[in-house]
Amino acid sequence: MSKGKILQAIRTNKPSSTPLPEVPMYESGKDLLKTFTQSARASNSRVIPWHNINDLDQWIKDEYSDCRCIASTWSDYAGNVSLDDIQAPKDLHTVDLAIVCSPLGVAENGAIWITDHLVRPRILPFITQHLVVVLDHANIVENMHMAYESLHLRDVGFGVFIAGPSKTADIEQSLVVGAQGARTHTVLVKS
Amino acid sequence: MSDANKTTIDHAARAASFIADTERTDWHNKAISFLRTKRDGGIAPIEEWEDLRQLASQIKNNVLSNLDGYLMQFEEMALANGTKVHWAETAEDHNRIVGDILANHSVRSLVKSKSMLTEECHLNQYLESKGIEVIDTDLGERIIQMRDEAPSHIVAPAIHIRKEEVGELFHEKLQTEAGASDPKYLTEAARQHLRTKFLAADAALTGVNFAIAETGGVVVCTNEGNADMGVHIHPVQIHSMGIEKIVPQTKHLGIFTRLLSRSATGQPITIYTSHYQKPKPEGEMHIIIVDNGRSTHLGKEKFRNALKCIRCGACMNSCPVYRRSGGYSYGSTVPGPIGSILTPGFDLKKFKNLPFASSLCGACSDVCPVKINIHEQLYEWRQIVYQEGALNKSKSIPLKIVGKVLAKPRLYDGLGKIMRSALGWMPRFLTHNRLNAWTNGRELPDPPKESFKDWYAKNKKDV
């Protein structure tokens, strides 16, 4: 009933139709990895080239020595949390470090795309204290126009661009990193 | 707010009480100006910025002109995704729908992420009256919720509060150390507090930045991650959206995500841009499509394009009046220039003063990412306020007198001559008094010896 009334009111009141414009891609041919790295660092992310890591196990032990509970959805790293056995998403509140894979990075803002195809439960990259994202250099696009062109939103249940660690400036506009989501955000770029 | 229930919002009186504290006014002005400065820095590297604004404006025009069709397409796609779709004509309908969903799931505690729509509908008060705990989870929103206040800014809801005041509040509510005011320390305390609330709640509700007709999904932008912390923990997720939040296709998000956060805070993108397409496994996803006066506003030809607004806040950050009078002086859910052109359409009597809370400098229109002609609409609203006979007598009577004088050149010349002399010897109380708001806080310039007309008549012979 509400639906019919609302739609009828819109039909009566709407202006005459105007066309949708074409949306260009605005490709400028920037160095994608360099731009991605600069943008990501500007929003407090770490970007680490894969070739700087000799031994992933050792690197995680060194970098995340305080993290006891590690969950990974990346096939090349096991972690010590069995995500298949989780009863409820909230059970993941003890996760210190999550390692996930991203199929898409955006140079202009340093964001990476994560979907529930690769990351389940959906809460994992938010509830974890620290997040490590594995991204292939070849999957970086220049800007958001290109990103949306390639991410096939219709096929996902949930997808998110994450551009850095959770942050807030709600108290006197002082930037504080580590609001409600992950405290740190690190992108490992494979080439 | 003491006069929240009075029929007319007296912006000038509210602003006067705000600026009585000069030091705080300066601080507020600087805090808001800082956001505008960050916006300018954020858009500087984008060569196609003006193109993007133009495209966004055209896309939103197209949306408004086909809104019924897009909403039907959106519903069809959302239903196919397994989402439940509800339609709410009014704020009361919206609140009742939320209440029914929560009752069906025996929800006792709801976590909410920032939503100006639920502020507009006064959802918190409604649910609390039903015994449901509502926790606002954006840090700024949580602060003002604890203070029992409304947001004073649509992007930075607690921007009017100083860190020492947050320190006192958290000391009382969250047992932080007395006297502590370090934002990092206070934010950490809020993080710990909110994590317990996220885990204990039974359902989550968010606002909506964009609703995609093509896919039936909704997009929510946050920096803190609070929307996702709520939505993914609980089986029941609810998203409340105004009918105007539609974008036609996924590819249009490329434009709006580039514009929104840069216009708001200068960031190239918010930290989290979340696309909720389908319910989680064994979960329920509800979308409530709310009208609450928007379809009526759509029929107002001169004012309809205010519905293009994407709620970035750039207009208020650029407004010399907002910066120095604070969000509460507007007495509306959405304050600042955009609030001043939206609210008179919903309640002219209550908000008739807001179109006058502007110098008509046009800074708001210059920065608007969807090119709403805000300052022109402010001017148009003033005329409607006048035509409806709703103008205050302190404005309407002098304007009527001035109108008569200006219509008669001889009378104008004669009065000008008298006043040029009289202003020199007249007692001050005749010009500076309670009845004449025009000289409040202003001094008259020294009267000139002759009128321009006399001067021109004399000097044109020499040219």
Interface residues (C-beta under 8 A of the other chain):
Chain A: S2 K3 K5 I6 L7 A9 I10 R11 T12 N13 K14 P15 S16 S17 T18 P19 L20 P21 V23 P24 Y26 S28 S39 A42 S43 P89 K90 H93 V106 E108 N109 G110 A111 D116 P121 R122 I123 F126 I127 N143 M144 H145 M146 A147 Y148 E149 L151 L153 R154 V156 G157 F158 G159 V160 F161 I162 A163 G164 P165 S166 K167 T168 A169 D170 I171 E172 Q173 S174 V176 G178 A179 Q180 G181 A182
Chain B: A31 F34 L35 E47 E48 D51 Q54 L55 Q58 I59 N61 N62 L64 S65 N66 L67 D68 L71 M72 E75 W87 A88 E89 D93 T137 D138 L139 G140 I143 A156 P157 A158 I159 R162 K163 V166 P183 K184 L186 T187 E188 A190 R191 L194 R195 F198 L199 I212 E214 T215 G217 N223 E224 G225 N226 D228 M229 V231 H232 I233 I243 P248 T250 K251 H252 L253 G254 I255 T257 R258 T265 Q267 P268 I269 T270 I271 Y272 T273 S274 H275 Y276 Q277 K278 P279 K280 I289 D291 S295 T296 L298 G299 E301 R304
